[in-house]
Amino acid sequence: MASEIISAATESNEMGNWSSTLSEVQQSHSTMKIVAAVIYPSIILLGTVGNSIVILTVVRSVAMRTITNLFIANLAVSDLLMTFVSTPFTPIAFYMKGWKLPTALCHLLPMTMGTSVYVSTLTSTAIAVDRYLVIVHPFVSRMSELICGLIIASVWLFSILVTLPIGIYQEIKVDPVTKDANCEESWPDKGSQPIYTVITFVLQFVVPCFIISICYYRVSCVLRARCDLKIGTGQKSREREESDIRRKRRTNKMLIAMVVIFVLCWIPLHALWIIVDSVGGQIEESWHFHNAFIFCHMLAMSSAVYNPFLYAWLNNNFRQEFQAILQCRRKTQTQRIMNRSDVPNVEMTYLPTNTYRINTPRISFDVPPPKKASTHRLTIADGDGGVWHGPSVTDPVEAETQLGLLTNETEKPGL
């Protein structure tokens, strides 16, 4: 009798523990669903708006179409692809009871996410190599837009080819007990999947991060050495050199921050899949795995959001272009960095009214003869309707001198 009471008490205790555990699981699962319902739409909204503005900025402004900015636009295209495909459909498929989405998405979703990651890491590597060549080897010919386009096309082709196995070996399987359909990887043999996972991790992260680290380390060393070196014979020459070095340092900080944030966002998800492949598929049935996957997936998808904010924060040209787009108006001349081609040659003509006129397609400037010491101001009209007011001058010769200095000190926008 005593043994029966003890046995009944034990069973009751076990049932109580099981009920408590089930309640905790349900509460945790519900909390994660609420978090996901807030985070995923935010990622989609911010990622779509931010990356669309980046692409529009590079497309609409000729001055912004530098080699680095073309690569950055390619990153934005990759992030948009991930935002439209992987971000909305993956959590929907994960939380639905069984696979209710079209069969094509079972093959497309994993492949799209893999392709996007490859494009991002390889493009970041191309940017690092380009910065290395420009700064460490300045006498080497700069990459042309044609070569840049070929590199971008090659990156996409390679990324699609190496992620094809993910799309091919996806299969919808029906559980014999619950009759639920599930989209799962189905490799020809069990040893192929962990090998492919390791190869993917090496190609997506280890090799690119190694190359990027070496390139930016050398770039930082060269910029530091140039800053310590007394370059230029005059004060203005020295100031221009220091300004150029500061600009390049800001650009490199932005690019390094992009790489670091990207790696931090994606490492947890890759580590999770490596653990799953090592331990076995049984872990995927655990509620701990469900919550861990959603958290890691949200973190990975959020990588598509940060880059536009980095550009606006660390790059003046991107920030000005963003402001012009968001304000839905043309930028004035004071918001632009003038190009050498913006100021044409100056022609001076003596007028019968005892004045000199400086005529160009954009400038009309009347001054008295040099012996009069009145003060005048250059006014340059922007082709888009903006106006730039130059320094005050006292004679035509000084006016031409000031205009020449303005032309020589201008710098092409972009990175």
Stockholm file with secondary structure:
# STOCKHOLM 1.0

chainA/1-415         MASEIISAATESNEMGNWSSTLSEVQQSHSTMKIVAAVIYPSIILLGTVGNSIVILTVVRSVAMRTITNLFIANLAVSDLLMTFVSTPFTPIAFYMKGWKLPTALCHLLPMTMGTSVYVSTLTSTAIAVDRYLVIVHPFVSRMSELICGLIIASVWLFSILVTLPIGIYQEIKVDPVTKDANCEESWPDKGSQPIYTVITFVLQFVVPCFIISICYYRVSCVLRARCDLKIGTGQKSREREESDIRRKRRTNKMLIAMVVIFVLCWIPLHALWIIVDSVGGQIEESWHFHNAFIFCHMLAMSSAVYNPFLYAWLNNNFRQEFQAILQCRRKTQTQRIMNRSDVPNVEMTYLPTNTYRINTPRISFDVPPPKKASTHRLTIADGDGGVWHGPSVTDPVEAETQLGLLTNETEKPGL
#=GR chainA/1-415 SS CHHHHHHHHHHHHHHHHHHHHHHHHHHHHHHHHHHHHHHHHHHHHHHHHHHHHHHHHHHHCGGGCCHHHHHHHHHHHHHHHHHHTHHHHHHHHHHSSSCCSCHHHHHHHHHHHHHHHHHHHHHHHHHHHHHHHHHHSTTSCCCCHHHHHHHHHHHHHHHHHHHHHHHHTEEEEECTTTCCEEEEECCSSTTHHHHHHHHHHIIIIIHHHHHHHHHHHHHHHHHHHHHHSCCCSSHHHHHHHHHHHHHHHHHHHHHHHHHHHHHHHHHHHHHHHHHHHHHCGGGGGSHHHHHHHHHHHHHHHTHHHHHHHHHHHHCHHHHHHHHHHHTTSCCCGGGSCCCGGGSCCCEEEEETTTEEEEECSSCEEEECCTTSCCCEEEEEECTTSCEEEEEEESSHHHHHHHHHHHHHTCCCCCC
#=GC SS_cons         CHHHHHHHHHHHHHHHHHHHHHHHHHHHHHHHHHHHHHHHHHHHHHHHHHHHHHHHHHHHCGGGCCHHHHHHHHHHHHHHHHHHTHHHHHHHHHHSSSCCSCHHHHHHHHHHHHHHHHHHHHHHHHHHHHHHHHHHSTTSCCCCHHHHHHHHHHHHHHHHHHHHHHHHTEEEEECTTTCCEEEEECCSSTTHHHHHHHHHHIIIIIHHHHHHHHHHHHHHHHHHHHHHSCCCSSHHHHHHHHHHHHHHHHHHHHHHHHHHHHHHHHHHHHHHHHHHHHHCGGGGGSHHHHHHHHHHHHHHHTHHHHHHHHHHHHCHHHHHHHHHHHTTSCCCGGGSCCCGGGSCCCEEEEETTTEEEEECSSCEEEECCTTSCCCEEEEEECTTSCEEEEEEESSHHHHHHHHHHHHHTCCCCCC
//
